[in-house]
């Protein structure tokens, strides 16, 4: 009988964050520089939400607005999935599918420790397929 692994085995560690008071333009610059698709948002050091690259692209495409004046606080989503690092992968994936979420935030003792994204799932699936190929 195989044991279901926890999310901490597959998540991305060393996650960068940005404060809600920063501009969307600054978030875009950070996400491009680090090749991020998801950027956790903090307020006074506490995790409050997530901003996606798709949201940033949509915001920056708004005509008649100066992106340097648009604050993250006005655009981020505070509706995100969060799990402990010990949460089993079947629970994480089931919730992501049910909520149609492309990422889940991993927290321990109220601290952000990682992100599990659809890219992490794709990598794991590819590893599985390659290791089981004839």
DSSP file (Angstrom, degrees, kcal/mol; ACC not computed):
  #  RESIDUE AA STRUCTURE BP1 BP2  ACC     N-H-->O    O-->H-N    N-H-->O    O-->H-N    TCO  KAPPA ALPHA  PHI   PSI    X-CA   Y-CA   Z-CA
    1    1 A X              0   0    0      0, 0.0     2,-0.2     0, 0.0     0, 0.0   0.000 360.0 360.0 360.0 126.4    0.0    0.0    0.0
    2    2 A X        -     0   0    0      1,-0.0     2,-0.4     0, 0.0     0, 0.0  -0.593 360.0-131.0 -85.9 146.0    1.4    3.3   -1.0
    3    3 A X        -     0   0    0     -2,-0.2     2,-0.3     1,-0.0    -1,-0.0  -0.803  21.3-117.9 -97.6 135.2    1.3    6.3    1.3
    4    4 A X        -     0   0    0     -2,-0.4     2,-0.1     1,-0.1    -1,-0.0  -0.554  33.4-129.6 -70.4 127.6    0.0    9.7    0.0
    5    5 A X        -     0   0    0     -2,-0.3    84,-2.9    83,-0.1    85,-0.2  -0.398  19.7-110.9 -77.9 157.3    2.8   12.3    0.2
    6    6 A X  B >   -A   88   0A   0     82,-0.3     3,-1.6    83,-0.1     4,-0.3  -0.462  26.8-110.3 -82.9 160.4    2.3   15.7    1.8
    7    7 A X  G >> S+     0   0    0     80,-2.8     3,-1.9    77,-0.3     4,-1.6   0.795 111.4  72.0 -60.4 -30.3    2.3   18.9   -0.1
    8    8 A X  G 34 S+     0   0    0     77,-1.9    -1,-0.3     1,-0.3    78,-0.1   0.756  88.5  63.6 -60.7 -22.0    5.6   20.0    1.4
    9    9 A X  G <4 S+     0   0    0     -3,-1.6    -1,-0.3    76,-0.2    -2,-0.2   0.750 117.0  25.2 -71.8 -22.6    7.3   17.4   -0.8
   10   10 A X  T <4 S+     0   0    0     -3,-1.9    -2,-0.2    -4,-0.3    -1,-0.2   0.479  96.4 106.0-121.9  -6.3    6.3   19.1   -4.0
   11   11 A X  S  < S-     0   0    0     -4,-1.6     2,-0.5   105,-0.1   105,-0.2  -0.217  72.8-106.8 -76.0 167.2    5.8   22.8   -3.2
   12   12 A X  B     -B  115   0B   0    103,-3.3   103,-1.9     1,-0.0     3,-0.2  -0.846  37.2-158.0 -93.8 125.4    8.0   25.6   -4.2
   13   13 A X        +     0   0    0     -2,-0.5   101,-0.2   101,-0.2   100,-0.1  -0.311  64.4  47.0 -92.1 179.2   10.0   27.0   -1.2
   14   14 A X  S    S-     0   0    0     99,-0.5     2,-0.3     1,-0.2    -1,-0.2   0.925  76.1-169.7  53.6  53.7   11.6   30.4   -0.7
   15   15 A X        -     0   0    0     -3,-0.2     2,-0.2    98,-0.2    -1,-0.2  -0.549  14.4-135.1 -78.7 133.9    8.6   32.3   -1.9
   16   16 A X        -     0   0    0     -2,-0.3    24,-0.7    18,-0.1     2,-0.3  -0.590  23.4-167.8 -82.9 150.2    8.9   36.0   -2.6
   17   17 A X  E     -e   40   0C   0     -2,-0.2     2,-0.3    22,-0.1    24,-0.2  -0.841   9.8-151.2-130.6 169.9    6.2   38.4   -1.3
   18   18 A X  E     -e   41   0C   0     22,-1.7    24,-2.4    -2,-0.3     2,-0.2  -0.993  23.8-111.9-143.3 147.2    5.2   42.0   -1.9
   19   19 A X  E >   -e   42   0C   0     -2,-0.3     3,-2.0    22,-0.2    53,-0.2  -0.479  23.7-121.7 -79.7 147.2    3.5   44.4    0.4
   20   20 A X  T 3  S+     0   0    0     22,-2.4    53,-2.0     1,-0.3    52,-0.2   0.732 109.8  63.5 -59.2 -23.1   -0.1   45.7   -0.4
   21   21 A X  T 3  S+     0   0    0     51,-0.2    -1,-0.3    50,-0.1     2,-0.1   0.547  83.8  95.7 -82.3  -6.4    1.2   49.3   -0.5
   22   22 A X  S <  S-     0   0    0     -3,-2.0    50,-2.6     1,-0.1    51,-0.4  -0.361  82.9-101.4 -77.3 164.0    3.5   48.6   -3.4
   23   23 A X  B  >  -H   71   0D   0     48,-0.2     4,-2.0     1,-0.1    48,-0.3  -0.466  18.8-120.1 -85.5 158.9    2.3   49.4   -6.9
   24   24 A X  H  > S+     0   0    0     46,-3.0     4,-2.7    43,-0.5     5,-0.2   0.863 117.0  58.6 -61.6 -36.2    1.0   46.9   -9.5
   25   25 A X  H  > S+     0   0    0     42,-1.1     4,-2.4    45,-0.4    -1,-0.2   0.899 105.0  48.8 -60.7 -41.3    3.9   48.0  -11.7
   26   26 A X  H  > S+     0   0    0     41,-0.2     4,-2.3     2,-0.2    -2,-0.2   0.890 110.7  50.8 -66.7 -38.7    6.4   47.0   -9.0
   27   27 A X  H  X S+     0   0    0     -4,-2.0     4,-2.8     2,-0.2    -2,-0.2   0.925 109.9  50.4 -62.3 -43.9    4.7   43.6   -8.6
   28   28 A X  H  X S+     0   0    0     -4,-2.7     4,-2.6     1,-0.2     5,-0.2   0.924 109.8  50.1 -59.6 -45.9    4.9   43.2  -12.4
   29   29 A X  H  X S+     0   0    0     -4,-2.4     4,-2.5     1,-0.2    -1,-0.2   0.921 113.1  45.9 -59.9 -44.9    8.6   44.0  -12.4
   30   30 A X  H  X S+     0   0    0     -4,-2.3     4,-2.3     2,-0.2    -2,-0.2   0.915 113.0  49.5 -64.7 -43.7    9.3   41.5   -9.5
   31   31 A X  H  X>S+     0   0    0     -4,-2.8     5,-2.5     1,-0.2     4,-0.7   0.892 114.1  45.2 -65.2 -39.6    7.2   38.8  -11.2
   32   32 A X  H ><5S+     0   0    0     -4,-2.6     3,-0.6    -5,-0.2    -2,-0.2   0.931 112.6  50.6 -67.9 -45.2    8.9   39.2  -14.5
   33   33 A X  H 3<5S+     0   0    0     -4,-2.5    -2,-0.2    -5,-0.2    -1,-0.2   0.890 121.8  32.6 -60.0 -41.3   12.4   39.4  -13.0
   34   34 A X  H 3<5S-     0   0    0     -4,-2.3    -1,-0.2    -5,-0.2    -2,-0.2   0.372 107.3-120.4 -99.9   3.4   11.9   36.2  -11.0
   35   35 A X  T <<5 +     0   0    0     -4,-0.7     2,-0.3    -3,-0.6    -3,-0.2   0.932  53.8 166.3  56.7  50.2    9.6   34.4  -13.5
   36   36 A X      < -     0   0    0     -5,-2.5    -1,-0.2    -6,-0.2     3,-0.1  -0.745  33.9-175.5 -98.8 143.1    6.7   34.2  -11.0
   37   37 A X  S    S+     0   0    0     -2,-0.3    16,-2.2     1,-0.3     2,-0.4   0.604  80.2  38.5-103.0 -20.6    3.1   33.3  -11.8
   38   38 A X  E     - F   0  52C   0     14,-0.2     2,-0.5    15,-0.1    -1,-0.3  -0.997  63.5-170.1-134.5 135.0    1.9   33.9   -8.3
   39   39 A X  E     - F   0  51C   0     12,-2.8    12,-2.0    -2,-0.4   -22,-0.1  -0.933  19.1-138.1-129.4 108.7    2.9   36.5   -5.8
   40   40 A X  E     -eF  17  50C   0    -24,-0.7   -22,-1.7    -2,-0.5     2,-0.4  -0.382  20.4-140.1 -63.5 142.2    1.7   36.3   -2.2
   41   41 A X  E     -eF  18  49C   0      8,-3.2     7,-3.1   -24,-0.2     8,-1.4  -0.879  17.4-166.8-110.0 134.7    0.7   39.7   -0.8
   42   42 A X  E     -eF  19  47C   0    -24,-2.4   -22,-2.4    -2,-0.4     2,-0.4  -0.855  12.9-162.7-120.1 156.0    1.5   40.8    2.7
   43   43 A X  E >  S- F   0  46C   0      3,-2.5     3,-1.9    -2,-0.3   -24,-0.0  -0.960  85.6 -14.9-136.7 117.9    0.3   43.6    5.0
   44   44 A X  T 3  S-     0   0    0     -2,-0.4     3,-0.1     1,-0.3    -1,-0.0   0.863 130.9 -54.2  54.0  37.4    2.5   44.4    8.0
   45   45 A X  T 3  S+     0   0    0      1,-0.2     2,-0.4     0, 0.0    -1,-0.3   0.302 114.6 115.8  84.9  -9.3    4.2   41.1    7.4
   46   46 A X  E <  S-F   43   0C   0     -3,-1.9    -3,-2.5    65,-0.1     2,-0.3  -0.757  72.8-111.2 -97.6 140.5    1.0   39.0    7.5
   47   47 A X  E     +F   42   0C   0     63,-0.4    -5,-0.3    -2,-0.4     3,-0.1  -0.513  45.1 160.0 -67.8 126.5   -0.2   37.1    4.5
   48   48 A X  E     -     0   0C   0     -7,-3.1     2,-0.3     1,-0.3    -6,-0.2   0.523  55.3 -34.7-125.0 -13.3   -3.4   38.6    3.1
   49   49 A X  E     -F   41   0C   0     -8,-1.4    -8,-3.2    30,-0.1     2,-0.3  -0.985  52.2 -97.5 178.5-170.0   -3.7   37.5   -0.5
   50   50 A X  E     -FG  40  77C   0     27,-2.3    27,-2.1    -2,-0.3     2,-0.4  -0.992  16.2-157.6-139.6 143.1   -2.3   36.4   -3.8
   51   51 A X  E     -F   39   0C   0    -12,-2.0   -12,-2.8    -2,-0.3     2,-0.2  -0.986  16.3-151.1-120.2 132.3   -1.8   38.3   -7.1
   52   52 A X  E  >  -F   38   0C   0     -2,-0.4     4,-2.3   -14,-0.2   -14,-0.2  -0.647  25.2-118.2-101.9 160.6   -1.5   36.3  -10.3
   53   53 A X  H  > S+     0   0    0    -16,-2.2     4,-2.4    -2,-0.2     5,-0.2   0.852 116.5  55.2 -63.0 -33.3    0.4   37.2  -13.5
   54   54 A X  H  > S+     0   0    0    -17,-0.3     4,-2.3     2,-0.2    -1,-0.2   0.908 107.7  48.4 -66.2 -41.3   -2.9   37.1  -15.3
   55   55 A X  H  > S+     0   0    0      2,-0.2     4,-2.7     1,-0.2    -2,-0.2   0.919 111.4  50.2 -63.4 -43.2   -4.4   39.7  -12.9
   56   56 A X  H  X S+     0   0    0     -4,-2.3     4,-2.8     1,-0.2    -2,-0.2   0.929 110.5  49.6 -61.1 -45.4   -1.3   41.9  -13.3
   57   57 A X  H  X S+     0   0    0     -4,-2.4     4,-1.0     1,-0.2    -1,-0.2   0.916 112.3  47.9 -60.1 -43.8   -1.5   41.7  -17.1
   58   58 A X  H  < S+     0   0    0     -4,-2.3     3,-0.4     2,-0.2     4,-0.3   0.919 113.0  48.0 -63.5 -44.2   -5.2   42.6  -17.0
   59   59 A X  H >< S+     0   0    0     -4,-2.7     3,-1.5     1,-0.2    -2,-0.2   0.921 110.7  50.7 -62.9 -44.9   -4.7   45.5  -14.6
   60   60 A X  H 3< S+     0   0    0     -4,-2.8    -1,-0.2     1,-0.3    -2,-0.2   0.703 102.9  61.4 -69.5 -17.7   -1.8   46.9  -16.6
   61   61 A X  T 3< S+     0   0    0     -4,-1.0     2,-0.3    -3,-0.4    -1,-0.3   0.524  74.7 117.0 -85.7  -4.6   -3.8   46.8  -19.8
   62   62 A X    X   -     0   0    0     -3,-1.5     3,-0.8    -4,-0.3     2,-0.2  -0.477  65.2-132.4 -65.0 125.4   -6.4   49.2  -18.3
   63   63 A X  T 3  S+     0   0    0     -2,-0.3     3,-0.1     1,-0.2    -1,-0.1  -0.512  82.2  25.5 -80.4 146.6   -6.4   52.3  -20.5
   64   64 A X  T 3  S+     0   0    0      1,-0.2     2,-0.4    -2,-0.2    -1,-0.2   0.590  97.1 107.0  81.4  11.0   -6.2   55.8  -18.9
   65   65 A X    <   -     0   0    0     -3,-0.8     2,-0.7    -5,-0.1    -1,-0.2  -0.973  66.8-132.9-125.6 138.3   -4.5   54.6  -15.7
   66   66 A X    >>  -     0   0    0     -2,-0.4     3,-1.9     1,-0.2     4,-0.7  -0.792  14.8-151.9 -86.9 114.7   -0.9   55.1  -14.6
   67   67 A X  T 34 S+     0   0    0     -2,-0.7   -42,-1.1     1,-0.3   -43,-0.5   0.754  92.9  63.6 -62.8 -24.2    0.3   51.7  -13.4
   68   68 A X  T 34 S+     0   0    0      1,-0.2    -1,-0.3   -44,-0.1   -42,-0.1   0.720 104.9  47.6 -72.8 -17.8    2.8   53.3  -11.0
   69   69 A X  T <4 S+     0   0    0     -3,-1.9     2,-0.6   -46,-0.1    -1,-0.2   0.586  89.4  96.0 -94.0 -12.8   -0.2   54.9   -9.1
   70   70 A X     <  -     0   0    0     -4,-0.7   -46,-3.0    -3,-0.4   -45,-0.4  -0.701  67.2-148.9 -84.9 117.5   -2.2   51.6   -8.9
   71   71 A X  B >   -H   23   0D   0     -2,-0.6     3,-1.6   -48,-0.3     4,-0.3  -0.610  18.0-129.4 -89.1 144.5   -1.7   50.0   -5.6
   72   72 A X  G >> S+     0   0    0    -50,-2.6     3,-2.6     1,-0.3     4,-2.1   0.850 104.4  72.8 -55.7 -36.5   -1.8   46.2   -5.1
   73   73 A X  G 34 S+     0   0    0    -53,-2.0    -1,-0.3   -51,-0.4   -52,-0.1   0.773  95.3  51.8 -52.6 -29.0   -4.2   46.8   -2.2
   74   74 A X  G <4 S+     0   0    0     -3,-1.6    -1,-0.3   -54,-0.2    -2,-0.2   0.530 120.7  29.1 -85.7  -6.2   -6.9   47.7   -4.7
   75   75 A X  T <4 S+     0   0    0     -3,-2.6    -2,-0.2    -4,-0.3    -3,-0.1   0.634  84.5 107.3-131.0 -19.7   -6.5   44.5   -6.8
   76   76 A X     <  -     0   0    0     -4,-2.1     2,-0.5   -56,-0.1   -25,-0.2  -0.197  63.0-120.4 -70.9 160.0   -5.3   41.4   -5.0
   77   77 A X  B     -G   50   0C   0    -27,-2.1   -27,-2.3     1,-0.1   -36,-0.2  -0.855  19.4-173.5 -99.7 129.8   -7.5   38.5   -4.2
   78   78 A X        +     0   0    0     -2,-0.5     2,-0.9   -29,-0.2    -1,-0.1   0.276  67.4  92.1-101.5  10.4   -7.9   37.5   -0.6
   79   79 A X        +     0   0    0    -29,-0.1     2,-0.3     2,-0.0    -1,-0.1  -0.821  58.9 133.7-103.4  90.9   -9.8   34.3   -1.6
   80   80 A X        -     0   0    0     -2,-0.9     2,-0.3    21,-0.0    24,-0.1  -0.948  56.8-105.3-139.8 157.3   -7.1   31.7   -1.9
   81   81 A X  E     -c  104   0B   0     22,-0.5    24,-3.2    -2,-0.3     2,-0.4  -0.630  36.3-176.1 -82.1 138.6   -6.5   28.1   -0.8
   82   82 A X  E     +c  105   0B   0     -2,-0.3     2,-0.3    22,-0.2    24,-0.2  -1.000   4.8 172.7-138.5 143.5   -4.1   27.6    2.1
   83   83 A X  E     -c  106   0B   0     22,-2.6    24,-2.7    -2,-0.4     2,-0.2  -0.926  33.7-107.2-140.7 160.5   -2.8   24.4    3.6
   84   84 A X    >   -     0   0    0     -2,-0.3     3,-1.5    22,-0.2   -77,-0.3  -0.531  40.0-109.5 -81.9 160.3   -0.3   23.2    6.2
   85   85 A X  T 3  S+     0   0    0     22,-0.4   -77,-1.9     1,-0.3   -76,-0.2   0.741 117.7  58.2 -64.5 -21.4    2.8   21.5    4.9
   86   86 A X  T 3  S+     0   0    0    -80,-0.2    -1,-0.3   -79,-0.2     3,-0.1   0.545  75.6 120.9 -85.2  -7.4    1.6   18.1    6.2
   87   87 A X  S <  S-     0   0    0     -3,-1.5   -80,-2.8   -81,-0.1   -79,-0.2  -0.346  71.0-113.1 -60.0 132.7   -1.6   18.2    4.2
   88   88 A X  B >>  -A    6   0A   0    -82,-0.3     4,-1.9     1,-0.1     3,-0.7  -0.367  18.2-120.0 -71.8 148.1   -1.8   15.2    1.9
   89   89 A X  H 3> S+     0   0    0    -84,-2.9     4,-3.0     1,-0.3     5,-0.3   0.820 109.7  59.7 -59.3 -35.9   -1.6   15.8   -1.8
   90   90 A X  H 3> S+     0   0    0    -85,-0.2     4,-2.2     1,-0.2    -1,-0.3   0.888 107.7  46.7 -63.4 -35.9   -4.9   14.2   -2.6
   91   91 A X  H <> S+     0   0    0     -3,-0.7     4,-2.3     2,-0.2    -2,-0.2   0.925 113.8  47.6 -68.7 -44.6   -6.6   16.8   -0.4
   92   92 A X  H  X S+     0   0    0     -4,-1.9     4,-2.4     1,-0.2    -2,-0.2   0.954 115.9  43.7 -60.5 -50.7   -4.7   19.7   -1.9
   93   93 A X  H  X S+     0   0    0     -4,-3.0     4,-2.6     1,-0.2     5,-0.2   0.892 111.9  53.0 -65.3 -40.2   -5.4   18.6   -5.5
   94   94 A X  H  X S+     0   0    0     -4,-2.2     4,-2.7    -5,-0.3    -1,-0.2   0.919 111.9  46.1 -60.3 -43.5   -9.1   17.8   -4.8
   95   95 A X  H  X S+     0   0    0     -4,-2.3     4,-2.6     2,-0.2     6,-0.3   0.899 111.3  51.6 -66.4 -40.7   -9.5   21.3   -3.4
   96   96 A X  H  X>S+     0   0    0     -4,-2.4     5,-2.2    -5,-0.2     4,-0.6   0.915 113.3  45.2 -62.4 -41.9   -7.7   22.9   -6.2
   97   97 A X  H ><5S+     0   0    0     -4,-2.6     3,-0.7     3,-0.2    -2,-0.2   0.948 114.3  48.0 -65.6 -48.6   -9.9   21.1   -8.7
   98   98 A X  H 3<5S+     0   0    0     -4,-2.7    -2,-0.2     1,-0.2    -1,-0.2   0.895 120.1  37.2 -60.0 -42.1  -13.1   21.9   -6.9
   99   99 A X  H 3<5S-     0   0    0     -4,-2.6    -1,-0.2    -5,-0.2    -2,-0.2   0.461 105.4-126.3 -90.1  -1.9  -12.3   25.6   -6.5
  100  100 A X  T <<5 +     0   0    0     -3,-0.7     2,-0.3    -4,-0.6    -3,-0.2   0.895  53.6 163.0  55.1  41.8  -10.7   25.8   -9.9
  101  101 A X      < -     0   0    0     -5,-2.2    -1,-0.2    -6,-0.3    -2,-0.1  -0.708  38.5-157.6 -94.6 141.1   -7.6   27.2   -8.2
  102  102 A X  S    S+     0   0    0     -2,-0.3    16,-2.0     1,-0.1     2,-0.3   0.499  76.6  20.4 -96.2  -5.0   -4.2   27.3  -10.0
  103  103 A X  E     - D   0 117B   0     14,-0.2   -22,-0.5    15,-0.1     2,-0.4  -0.990  59.1-151.1-155.3 162.2   -2.2   27.5   -6.8
  104  104 A X  E     -cD  81 116B   0     12,-2.5    12,-2.9    -2,-0.3     2,-0.4  -0.997  20.2-131.7-134.9 138.9   -2.4   26.9   -3.0
  105  105 A X  E     -cD  82 115B   0    -24,-3.2   -22,-2.6    -2,-0.4     2,-0.6  -0.729  15.8-147.6 -91.5 137.9   -0.5   28.7   -0.3
  106  106 A X  E     +cD  83 114B   0      8,-3.1     7,-2.9    -2,-0.4     8,-1.6  -0.929  21.8 177.4-110.8 121.8    1.4   26.6    2.2
  107  107 A X  E     - D   0 112B   0    -24,-2.7   -22,-0.4    -2,-0.6     2,-0.4  -0.920  15.1-170.7-126.2 149.7    1.6   28.1    5.7
  108  108 A X  E >  S- D   0 111B   0      3,-2.7     3,-1.7    -2,-0.3   -24,-0.0  -0.984  79.0  -7.3-139.9 126.8    3.0   26.8    9.0
  109  109 A X  T 3  S-     0   0    0     -2,-0.4    -1,-0.1     1,-0.3     3,-0.1   0.906 130.4 -56.5  51.9  44.9    2.5   28.6   12.3
  110  110 A X  T 3  S+     0   0    0      1,-0.2     2,-0.4   -64,-0.0   -63,-0.4   0.589 115.7 118.3  65.7  12.5    0.8   31.5   10.4
  111  111 A X  E <   - D   0 108B   0     -3,-1.7    -3,-2.7   -65,-0.1     2,-0.3  -0.907  69.4-118.5-112.4 137.6    4.0   31.9    8.3
  112  112 A X  E     + D   0 107B   0     -2,-0.4    -5,-0.2    -5,-0.2     3,-0.1  -0.564  39.8 161.8 -69.0 126.8    4.2   31.5    4.5
  113  113 A X  E     -     0   0B   0     -7,-2.9   -99,-0.5     1,-0.4     2,-0.3   0.539  56.6 -21.9-122.4 -14.3    6.6   28.7    3.7
  114  114 A X  E     - D   0 106B   0     -8,-1.6    -8,-3.1  -101,-0.2     2,-0.4  -0.996  47.4-119.5-177.5 174.7    5.7   27.8    0.1
  115  115 A X  E     -BD  12 105B   0   -103,-1.9  -103,-3.3    -2,-0.3     2,-0.6  -0.998  12.6-156.6-133.0 136.5    3.3   27.7   -2.8
  116  116 A X  E     + D   0 104B   0    -12,-2.9   -12,-2.5    -2,-0.4     2,-0.2  -0.973  26.7 177.0-111.6 119.0    2.0   24.7   -4.7
  117  117 A X  E  >  - D   0 103B   0     -2,-0.6     4,-1.8   -14,-0.2     3,-0.4  -0.651  48.0-100.1-117.1 171.9    1.0   25.6   -8.2
  118  118 A X  H  > S+     0   0    0    -16,-2.0     4,-2.6     1,-0.2     5,-0.1   0.824 123.2  60.0 -60.7 -29.3   -0.3   23.8  -11.2
  119  119 A X  H  > S+     0   0    0    -17,-0.3     4,-2.4     2,-0.2    -1,-0.2   0.887 102.3  51.4 -66.0 -37.7    3.3   23.9  -12.5
  120  120 A X  H  > S+     0   0    0     -3,-0.4     4,-2.1     2,-0.2    -1,-0.2   0.899 111.0  48.8 -62.9 -39.6    4.4   21.9   -9.5
  121  121 A X  H  X S+     0   0    0     -4,-1.8     4,-2.6     2,-0.2    -2,-0.2   0.911 110.0  51.0 -66.1 -42.3    1.7   19.4  -10.3
  122  122 A X  H  X S+     0   0    0     -4,-2.6     4,-2.7     2,-0.2    -2,-0.2   0.916 109.6  50.6 -61.0 -42.7    2.7   19.2  -13.9
  123  123 A X  H  X S+     0   0    0     -4,-2.4     4,-2.5     1,-0.2    -1,-0.2   0.917 111.8  47.4 -61.4 -43.2    6.4   18.5  -12.9
  124  124 A X  H  X S+     0   0    0     -4,-2.1     4,-2.4     2,-0.2    -2,-0.2   0.907 112.0  49.7 -65.8 -41.6    5.3   15.7  -10.6
  125  125 A X  H  X S+     0   0    0     -4,-2.6     4,-2.8     2,-0.2    -2,-0.2   0.916 110.9  49.9 -62.9 -43.2    3.1   14.2  -13.2
  126  126 A X  H  X S+     0   0    0     -4,-2.7     4,-2.8     2,-0.2     5,-0.2   0.924 110.2  50.3 -61.7 -44.8    5.9   14.3  -15.7
  127  127 A X  H  X S+     0   0    0     -4,-2.5     4,-2.2     1,-0.2    -2,-0.2   0.925 112.3  48.3 -57.0 -44.9    8.3   12.7  -13.2
  128  128 A X  H  X S+     0   0    0     -4,-2.4     4,-1.2     2,-0.2    -2,-0.2   0.934 112.9  46.8 -62.0 -47.7    5.7    9.9  -12.6
  129  129 A X  H  < S+     0   0    0     -4,-2.8     4,-0.4     1,-0.2     3,-0.3   0.906 113.8  47.8 -63.0 -42.8    5.1    9.3  -16.4
  130  130 A X  H >< S+     0   0    0     -4,-2.8     3,-0.7     1,-0.2    -1,-0.2   0.869 111.2  50.2 -67.7 -35.4    8.8    9.2  -17.2
  131  131 A X  H 3< S+     0   0    0     -4,-2.2    -1,-0.2    -5,-0.2    -2,-0.2   0.721 115.1  44.2 -76.4 -18.4    9.6    6.9  -14.3
  132  132 A X  T 3< S+     0   0    0     -4,-1.2    -1,-0.2    -3,-0.3    -2,-0.2   0.329  85.3 118.4-106.0   6.3    6.8    4.5  -15.4
  133  133 A X    <         0   0    0     -3,-0.7    -3,-0.0    -4,-0.4    -4,-0.0  -0.453 360.0 360.0 -72.3 145.6    7.5    4.6  -19.1
  134  134 A X              0   0    0     -2,-0.1    -1,-0.1     0, 0.0    -4,-0.1   0.483 360.0 360.0 -72.6 360.0    8.4    1.2  -20.7
